[in-house]
Amino acid sequence: MKHHTSLMHNYAAPAFSAVSGKGVYLHDDRGNKYLDFGSGIAVTSVGHSHPHWVEEVQAQTEKLSHCSNLYAIPSQQKLADRLIEKAGGSGKVLFCNSGAESNEALIKLARLHGQNKAGKENECFKIVCAHNAFHGRTFGGMSATPQAKVQDGFHPLLDGFTFATLNSIESFDQSIDKDVAAVFIESIQGEGGIFPAEDSFLKELRALCTERGVLLMLDEVQCGIGRSGHFFAFQSSGIIPDAIGMAKGLGGGFPIGAIWTADPYAELFQPGSHGTTFGGNPLASTAANAVLDIIEKENLIEKVTRFSKKWHDSLKALAEKYPQLIAGVRGRGYMVGLPLNTDAVNVTHLAKEKGLLVVPAGQNTIRLLPALIATAEDLDKSVHILDAVFSEIS
């Protein structure tokens, strides 16, 4: 397809025109049905048009879609309570509208912590991120993303970002000096190609951050909300960070983002220090509460854990069958990357032609990001389609 004449060309020409979705399937305007393992890039966490989600959102639109945060919003308060419980039972939540916004809020939180730590501004403000990271395309997000394809054309960026090697505690140890206010990493690198932070590394990093008095902030925008087999991906390590950024799957298709911050760092934000017009509005909060309802009532996280093992084993068998094309299998739960020795864009196109949607990532990698409602049969079908794709290429 060609770009629509009224739209800027920020994105590649669309593969097709999407008109409807149901469950794990997306439909185009020509009657084709696709097994959607892109999920809007990890957004439609409970599938397309889940009946409970639709019912709750429709009902809320008849009552109140928006009011400002000058007034109490009951659905927002309920959602905050539930996210605090998921994060460990204490702390506070601030809502926004996207993953990029949640990351910007975390960067501001780090600056305020550094100011408190040093007793003045412009002294302790550095943030240590990971090589190969992706934290968004706003100025703070770009500055925390050491990728030329993201940063080129937008210099000068924000000052104060340094980079260490994921899963190397020695690298982070060397990077955290007296001027560092926070460490900011993805629990599982998504856009970079699906690289999980190892549990042992997170435990060591938690101890190091505590020792140095710097915040440990985790970007769970893509890997959070059950996708890893835990509500938050870092929870497999048993640690508790100082702050978490989340979005994407939280709204199940409705724009919402949030940060959770541990006590006492939640008190760093005071009236006037940060805000948002739409963050946590009644409609967005209702959509997110509906997502949590579905995850809990349908035991989706337990199912992700149970079904993903066989799926991963099948994908590894596929990699062994086509070693000249597939370089391995990375990821956790329903967040998997296949690094390729062939063109990932071509594989994405061939998979689409056979009825499977996947998305490229990193250095020649395809991402598989099924909705949490995906069954064992859905996962098996994805493997069969990929088998046909790689058979055709070979």
HELIX and SHEET records of a PDB file:
HELIX    1   1 SER A   39  ALA A   42  1                                   4    
HELIX    2   2 PRO A   51  THR A   61  1                                  11    
HELIX    3   3 PRO A   74  ALA A   87  1                                  14    
HELIX    4   4 GLY A   99  ALA A  118  1                                  20    
HELIX    5   5 PHE A  139  SER A  143  1                                   5    
HELIX    6   6 ALA A  148  GLN A  151  1                                   4    
HELIX    7   7 ILE A  169  SER A  175  1                                   7    
HELIX    8   8 ASP A  199  ARG A  212  1                                  14    
HELIX    9   9 ALA A  233  SER A  237  5                                   5    
HELIX   10  10 LYS A  248  LEU A  250  5                                   3    
HELIX   11  11 TYR A  265  LEU A  268  5                                   4    
HELIX   12  12 PRO A  282  LYS A  297  1                                  16    
HELIX   13  13 LEU A  300  LYS A  321  1                                  22    
HELIX   14  14 ALA A  344  GLU A  353  1                                  10    
HELIX   15  15 ALA A  376  ILE A  393  1                                  18    
SHEET    1   A 4 ALA A  18  LYS A  22  0                                        
SHEET    2   A 4 TYR A  25  ASP A  28 -1                                        
SHEET    3   A 4 LYS A  33  ASP A  36 -1                                        
SHEET    4   A 4 LEU A 356  LEU A 357  1                                        
SHEET    1   B 7 LYS A  92  CYS A  96  0                                        
SHEET    2   B 7 GLY A 257  THR A 261 -1                                        
SHEET    3   B 7 ALA A 243  MET A 246 -1                                        
SHEET    4   B 7 LEU A 215  ASP A 219  1                                        
SHEET    5   B 7 VAL A 180  GLU A 186  1                                        
SHEET    6   B 7 LYS A 126  ALA A 130  1                                        
SHEET    7   B 7 PHE A 161  ALA A 164  1                                        
SHEET    1   C 2 ILE A 188  GLN A 189  0                                        
SHEET    2   C 2 PHE A 195  PRO A 196 -1                                        
SHEET    1   D 4 ARG A 330  ARG A 332  0                                        
SHEET    2   D 4 MET A 335  PRO A 339 -1                                        
SHEET    3   D 4 THR A 365  LEU A 368 -1                                        
SHEET    4   D 4 VAL A 359  ALA A 361 -1                                        
END                                                                             
